[in-house]
Amino acid sequence: MDHRVVVTGIGIYSCLGENLDEVTKSLYAGKSGIVFDQVRKDFGFRSALTGMVPEPDLKNYLSRRQRLGMHQPAVYAYMATRQALELSGLDVDFLETTETGIIYGNDSTAASVVEAVDKAKEKHDTTLIGSGAIFQNMNSTVNMNLSTIFKLKGINFTLSAACASGSHSIGMGYLMIKQGLQDRIICGGAQEINSAAMASFDGLGTFSVRESDPTKASRPFDRDRDGLIPSGGAATVILESYEAAIKRGAPILAELIGYGFSSNGDHISNPSIDGQTRSLRMAMNQAGIAAREVDYINAHATSTPVGDGSEARAIFEVFGGEIPVSSTKSMTGHECWMAGASEIVYSLLMMQNSFIAPNINFENPDEDSAKINIVAETKAQEINCFLSNSFGFGGTNSTLILKKFS
């Protein structure tokens, strides 16, 4: 028996705001979170642009022992998950006595590893690195910390799939609940914001160098785009079976009805239209809906010349040119490992408030983007069903479809 899968809580900590209300206002206003970071320029970055995320102080929430094993991905994920649990009506007492799982997307812990190695080199004594370093350094840092803090008793693992990590985490949670293996799973994605995490990425030459005007630098689908902007933070989406949500009187924000995935099986970094269209069609087939029933597409489009063009062609091939499309990365930059989760949160906020956030900085279409319906300014619109794309290095593709609960 397949179970319906619903969303009962969401949380966000991003360059658009530290909570759902702040982020909603930023989305509606088309406000960019991109800044020039002098630290990166001094470090030797080709591009010093980034989506800036404040470092939260957890002393008011957690003990020193609880904080010891947490670095940026876990810290940001904690802030997002606190919000999501509160909205969902879940507390530690309930979580400790139920089988609640966690599947979180994360694909790096660069800064904590660098800090630990540097300390060992300086002291010539690994015992002085500190007991918390190992829990900060592991890629599963988010799951280890959050499952311990919130007393989670269900499935517990990190999903690592490059820039599709957050989306796949939600997709895997969906499949487990749909099959009856879990009643409830905390899903999401986290992305560290530090220089160490992005130095090698910057070295590829894929970042925008439009440093004189940071808020105009991220230009998904625009003819004059010159690269992406790295960003970060965390986003949490709580999934439950319909039965479990109703049983405890939880708020139901939306229903997850489709998850598509594919692997390009080709180039390690270049996109594939074939891989993307297979992911799109799989999600549509699983959801059992026609193209005309999708009211909005939140595109993966990162503001790279090749990537955006490929996605525009894939969207046109599957949906034609009528459905409204925007990339919230025009405001946030590319939130990498968290992007697939944060863009579900952004789209749900649009659904709740009946608007489509703009693809800012879209001034001149190119041959590919001219074929699809890019929303360049905030648009009032009812959204009953939306689709979100996430594509990652290594050719991993993920597509999620959500609709209003009824």
C-alpha positions in Angstrom: 0.0 0.0 0.0 1.4 3.4 -1.0 1.1 6.1 1.6 0.4 9.8 0.8 3.4 12.0 1.8 2.8 15.4 3.2 4.9 18.4 4.3 4.2 19.4 7.9 7.1 21.7 8.7 9.7 23.9 6.9 12.6 26.0 8.1 15.2 28.2 6.4 18.4 29.9 7.2 19.8 31.7 4.2 21.2 34.9 2.7 17.6 36.0 2.1 16.7 35.8 5.8 17.1 33.9 9.1 13.4 32.8 9.2 10.4 32.1 7.0 8.9 35.6 7.4 12.1 37.4 6.4 12.7 35.1 3.5 9.1 35.5 2.2 9.5 39.3 2.2 12.9 39.0 0.4 11.4 36.7 -2.2 8.4 39.0 -2.9 10.7 42.1 -3.1 13.2 40.4 -5.4 15.9 41.2 -2.8 19.4 39.9 -3.5 21.6 38.4 -0.8 24.8 38.6 -2.8 27.7 40.7 -1.4 31.4 41.3 -2.1 33.5 39.5 0.5 37.0 41.1 1.0 38.1 38.0 2.9 37.8 36.0 -0.3 39.7 38.5 -2.4 42.5 38.6 0.2 42.5 34.8 0.1 43.3 34.8 -3.6 39.8 34.2 -5.0 39.2 35.1 -8.7 35.7 36.1 -7.6 34.9 37.5 -4.2 31.2 37.4 -4.6 29.0 35.3 -2.2 25.6 35.0 -0.7 26.3 36.1 2.9 24.9 34.1 5.8 25.3 35.4 9.4 26.9 33.0 11.9 24.3 32.2 14.5 25.1 32.1 18.3 23.8 28.8 19.6 24.7 29.5 23.3 21.1 30.3 24.0 19.9 27.0 22.6 22.5 24.4 23.2 25.1 23.3 25.9 28.8 23.5 25.2 28.9 19.7 24.9 26.2 19.8 22.2 28.0 22.6 20.3 31.4 20.9 20.4 30.9 18.8 17.3 29.2 21.4 15.2 30.7 23.5 12.4 28.8 25.5 9.8 26.7 22.8 8.1 25.4 21.5 11.4 25.0 24.9 12.9 22.9 26.2 9.9 20.9 23.0 9.8 20.1 23.2 13.5 18.7 26.8 13.0 16.5 25.7 10.1 15.4 22.5 11.8 14.4 24.3 15.0 12.0 26.4 12.9 10.6 23.4 11.0 10.0 21.4 14.2 8.2 24.3 15.8 6.0 24.9 12.8 5.2 21.1 12.6 4.3 21.0 16.3 7.1 18.5 17.2 9.2 18.6 20.4 12.0 16.5 21.8 9.7 14.6 24.1 7.6 13.4 21.2 10.6 12.7 19.0 12.3 10.6 21.7 9.4 8.3 21.9 8.6 7.9 18.2 10.5 6.6 15.2 11.4 9.8 13.5 14.2 9.7 10.9 16.6 12.2 9.4 18.0 12.2 5.8 20.0 15.4 5.2 21.9 16.6 2.2 25.5 17.7 2.7 28.6 17.3 0.6 31.5 19.0 2.3 33.0 20.0 5.7 36.1 21.7 4.2 36.7 24.4 6.8 36.6 22.1 9.8 39.0 19.7 8.2 41.4 22.5 7.3 41.3 23.9 10.8 42.0 20.5 12.4 44.9 19.8 10.1 46.4 23.3 10.6 46.2 22.9 14.4 48.0 19.5 14.2 50.7 21.1 12.0 51.2 23.9 14.4 51.3 21.9 17.6 52.9 18.7 16.1 50.5 16.8 18.3 47.2 15.3 17.1 45.9 15.0 20.7 45.6 18.8 20.7 43.2 19.0 17.8 40.2 18.6 20.2 37.6 16.0 20.7 34.9 17.8 18.7 36.9 17.9 15.5 36.1 14.4 14.3 32.4 15.1 14.5 32.8 18.4 12.7 35.0 16.9 10.0 32.8 14.0 8.9 30.4 14.5 6.0 27.6 13.2 8.2 28.1 16.0 10.7 24.6 17.3 10.3 22.9 13.9 10.9 25.2 13.0 13.8 24.5 16.3 15.6 20.8 16.7 14.9 19.9 13.1 15.6 21.6 13.4 19.0 20.2 16.9 19.9 16.6 16.0 18.9 16.7 12.4 20.2 15.7 10.9 16.8 15.1 7.2 16.6 14.5 6.5 13.0 16.5 6.3 9.8 19.7 8.4 10.0 22.1 9.1 7.2 23.6 11.9 5.1 22.9 12.1 1.4 25.8 13.3 -0.7 25.0 14.2 -4.3 26.6 17.5 -5.1 24.1 20.3 -5.9 21.2 17.8 -5.9 21.9 16.7 -2.3 19.0 18.6 -0.7 16.5 17.5 -3.4 17.5 13.9 -3.3 17.2 13.9 0.5 13.6 14.9 0.2 13.1 12.4 -2.6 14.5 9.5 -0.5 12.4 10.6 2.5 9.4 10.6 0.2 10.1 7.0 -1.0 10.6 5.6 2.5 7.4 7.1 3.8 5.5 6.2 0.7 6.5 2.5 1.1 5.6 2.5 4.8 9.1 2.2 6.2 8.9 5.4 8.2 6.1 7.7 9.4 8.1 10.8 9.6 11.5 12.0 8.3 13.4 15.3 8.8 14.9 16.1 5.4 16.9 19.0 4.1 20.2 20.4 2.9 23.1 22.3 4.4 26.0 24.3 2.7 29.0 25.8 4.5 29.7 29.4 3.5 33.4 29.7 4.3 36.3 30.4 1.9 37.9 26.9 2.3 34.7 25.3 0.9 34.7 27.3 -2.3 38.4 27.9 -3.2 38.7 24.9 -5.5 35.3 25.8 -7.1 36.5 29.3 -7.7 39.6 27.9 -9.3 37.5 26.3 -12.0 36.6 29.8 -13.3 32.9 29.2 -13.0 32.1 32.1 -10.7 30.9 35.5 -11.9 33.5 38.2 -11.8 30.9 41.0 -11.9 32.3 42.3 -8.6 31.5 46.0 -9.2 27.7 45.3 -8.8 27.2 42.2 -6.6 23.4 42.2 -6.7 23.4 42.2 -10.5 25.9 39.4 -10.8 23.7 36.3 -10.6 21.7 36.3 -13.9 20.1 33.0 -14.6 18.9 32.6 -18.2 20.1 36.1 -19.1 22.2 36.4 -22.3 24.9 38.3 -20.4 25.4 35.8 -17.5 29.1 35.1 -16.8 29.0 32.5 -14.0 27.4 31.5 -10.7 27.7 33.0 -7.2 28.3 30.6 -4.3 26.0 30.8 -1.3 24.9 28.7 1.6 22.9 28.1 4.8 20.4 25.4 5.4 16.8 24.4 4.7 14.7 21.7 6.4 11.5 20.0 5.2 9.6 17.7 7.5 7.8 14.9 5.6 5.2 12.6 7.2 2.7 10.1 6.0 -0.8 11.5 5.7 -2.0 9.1 8.4 0.7 10.1 10.9 0.1 13.8 10.3 -3.6 13.5 10.8 -3.2 11.3 13.9 -1.2 14.0 15.8 -3.2 17.0 14.3 -0.2 18.4 12.4 -0.5 21.3 10.0 -0.3 20.0 6.4 1.4 22.6 4.2 1.5 20.6 0.9 1.6 17.1 -0.5 4.7 15.7 -2.3 3.4 13.8 -5.3 6.4 13.1 -7.6 10.1 12.4 -7.4 12.2 11.9 -10.6 15.8 11.2 -10.8 18.5 10.2 -13.4 22.2 10.0 -14.0 23.7 11.5 -17.1 26.3 8.8 -17.3 28.5 11.1 -19.3 30.7 14.1 -18.5 31.6 14.8 -14.9 30.6 18.5 -15.0 28.8 19.2 -18.2 25.0 19.1 -18.1 22.9 16.7 -20.2 19.5 17.6 -21.7 18.7 13.9 -22.0 19.5 13.3 -18.3 17.4 16.3 -17.3 14.4 15.4 -19.4 14.4 11.8 -18.1 14.3 13.2 -14.5 11.5 15.6 -15.4 9.4 12.9 -17.2 9.9 10.4 -14.3 8.6 12.9 -11.8 5.6 13.7 -14.0 4.8 10.1 -14.6 5.0 9.3 -10.9 2.8 12.3 -10.0 0.3 11.2 -12.6 -0.3 14.7 -13.9 -0.2 16.5 -17.2 2.2 19.3 -18.1 -0.7 21.9 -18.0 -1.3 21.1 -14.3 2.1 22.5 -13.2 1.6 26.2 -12.3 5.3 27.1 -11.7 8.7 25.7 -12.2 11.6 26.6 -9.9 14.5 26.1 -12.2 17.9 24.9 -11.2 19.5 27.5 -13.4 22.7 28.7 -11.7 23.7 31.5 -14.1 26.3 29.6 -16.0 26.3 29.9 -19.8 26.1 26.2 -20.6 23.9 25.0 -17.7 21.1 27.5 -18.0 20.8 26.9 -21.8 20.6 23.1 -21.3 17.8 23.4 -18.7 15.9 25.9 -20.8 15.9 23.4 -23.7 14.9 20.5 -21.4 12.0 22.5 -19.9 10.8 23.5 -23.4 11.0 19.9 -24.6 8.9 18.6 -21.7 6.5 21.5 -21.0 6.6 23.9 -23.9 6.9 27.6 -23.4 3.8 28.6 -21.3 4.5 27.6 -17.7 6.0 30.4 -15.6 9.6 29.7 -14.7 12.1 31.5 -12.4 15.4 30.7 -10.7 15.5 32.0 -7.1 19.3 31.6 -7.5 19.1 35.1 -9.1 18.6 36.3 -5.6 20.4 33.7 -3.5 23.3 32.7 -5.7 23.9 28.9 -5.9 23.3 27.4 -2.4 24.9 24.2 -3.6 24.3 21.2 -1.3 21.2 23.0 0.3 19.7 24.3 -2.9 17.4 21.5 -3.7 15.9 21.8 -0.2 15.9 25.6 0.1 14.1 25.9 -3.3 11.3 23.7 -2.1 11.0 26.0 0.9 11.0 29.1 -1.3 8.4 27.6 -3.6 6.2 26.6 -0.7 6.3 30.1 0.6 5.2 31.4 -2.8 2.4 28.8 -2.9 1.2 29.9 0.6 1.3 33.6 -0.4 0.1 33.3 -4.0 3.0 34.9 -5.9 5.9 33.9 -8.1 9.2 35.3 -7.0 11.1 37.0 -9.8 14.1 35.8 -11.8 15.9 39.1 -11.1 18.5 40.5 -13.5 16.8 38.8 -16.5 17.1 41.6 -19.0 17.9 40.0 -22.3 17.0 36.4 -23.3 19.2 34.2 -25.3 18.1 31.7 -28.0 17.2 29.1 -25.4 15.6 31.2 -22.7 13.5 33.1 -25.2 11.5 29.9 -25.7 10.3 29.6 -22.1 8.2 31.8 -19.9 10.8 33.5 -17.6 9.1 35.6 -14.8 11.3 38.7 -14.5 9.2 40.6 -12.0 7.1 39.4 -9.0 3.8 38.0 -10.2 0.6 37.5 -8.3 -0.6 34.0 -9.0 -2.2 31.1 -7.4 0.1 28.1 -7.3 -1.7 24.8 -6.8 1.2 22.6 -8.1 4.9 23.4 -8.6 8.0 21.5 -9.8 11.6 22.1 -8.7 14.8 20.9 -10.5 18.2 20.2 -9.0 21.2 19.0 -11.1 24.7 18.2 -9.7 28.3 17.5 -10.6 28.7 13.9 -11.7 25.5 14.1 -13.7 23.0 13.5 -10.8 19.5 14.9 -11.5 16.5 15.3 -9.2 13.0 16.6 -9.8 10.3 17.1 -7.1 6.7 18.0 -7.6 4.4 19.3 -4.8 0.8 20.3 -4.8 -1.6 22.0 -2.4 -3.1 19.6 0.0 -6.7 18.6 -0.5 
